Amino acid sequence: MARIIDIGADRQAAALEAACAALSQGFAIAMPTETVYGLAADATNPAAITRIYETKGRPRFNPLICHMADLEMAEQHAEFDPVSRALAKAFWPGPLTLVLPLKAESPIHALATAGLDSVGVRVPKGFAGSLIGAFGRPLAAPSANTSGAISATSAAHVEADLGARIPLILDAGPSAVGVESTIIKAEGDRLRLLRPGGLAAREIERVAGKPLLRAKKASAAIEAPGMLASHYAPGASVRLNATAVEPGEALIAFGSAAVEGARAARIVLDLSPRGDLAEAAANLFDYMKRADASGAASIAFSPIPDDGLGEAINDRLQRAAAPRG
């Protein structure tokens, strides 16, 4: 089983030492970030990257985000256009991933980029940034969960899912944002939203001075993580925009909305009784796991507004509800 280290203020030095030792040996470890917990490994080491794919059961055509200590490190590996650099300066460290051309001289291995000539880069907040700086190389880090399943927002989530498959879990408590990063790609004068996430689209548009283009339908080309049609799925089936609950279903509500039949639900959880989308995003994956653990065959979700962080929440729910292969 994995060793769990609490990274409280008096434990950070020991945690950094243990984490850097494991990463240097080519292991994948669970790393807390402000979005979700990541399964991190040396992005320049093909054996380490292979451990990520094997541990998660992740398809190797699905690229990994490479996490950097700061903008300076990111510029060593990726080519920045002016708009992407402005976004990086405005929102890093934070829940924004930029898909950029990979520099020819970058040692990031092709396994991390799924063979693409681009790379998704992000600078995370808090301990993760300190770890990358101490390690001195980018860390490839998808969410720390079995591929396609609900993302982990606590060390306990990671332990329950991957604890027998990894050597180390760094525990920083619950993730503050609770959904993965927003992924953006600049293409000439256009700016495309590849995945909504923990940074609201309108904030990006404000800095970029241009609208984000959204895909009208799912693309066959996987350009970034989180683009698979079925993803973030619990064991139970998922039903969206529910205004009534069938007996024995789990109900995940929003904003104290009245839902017919709620008294007969197996479990009732409210993402945010006061209707706060940031609170709802932080609770989303944890509540999905709790509803799934209740034994309900189906989880019904109340309607959630599609503005702000609601766009990211609804994206995750639509993928969780998608037909599964």
PyMOL commands that set and color helices and strands:
alter all, ss='L'
color gray80, all
select helices_A, chain A and resi 12-24+46-56+71-77+82-91+110-113+127-135+155-162+201-208+262-264+277-293+310-321
alter helices_A, ss='H'
color red, helices_A
select strands_A, chain A and resi 3-6+29-31+38-42+65-67+96-101+118-122+139-140+168-171+182-187+190-195+213-214+237-239+250-253+267-270+298-301
alter strands_A, ss='S'
color yellow, strands_A
deselect
rebuild
show_as cartoon
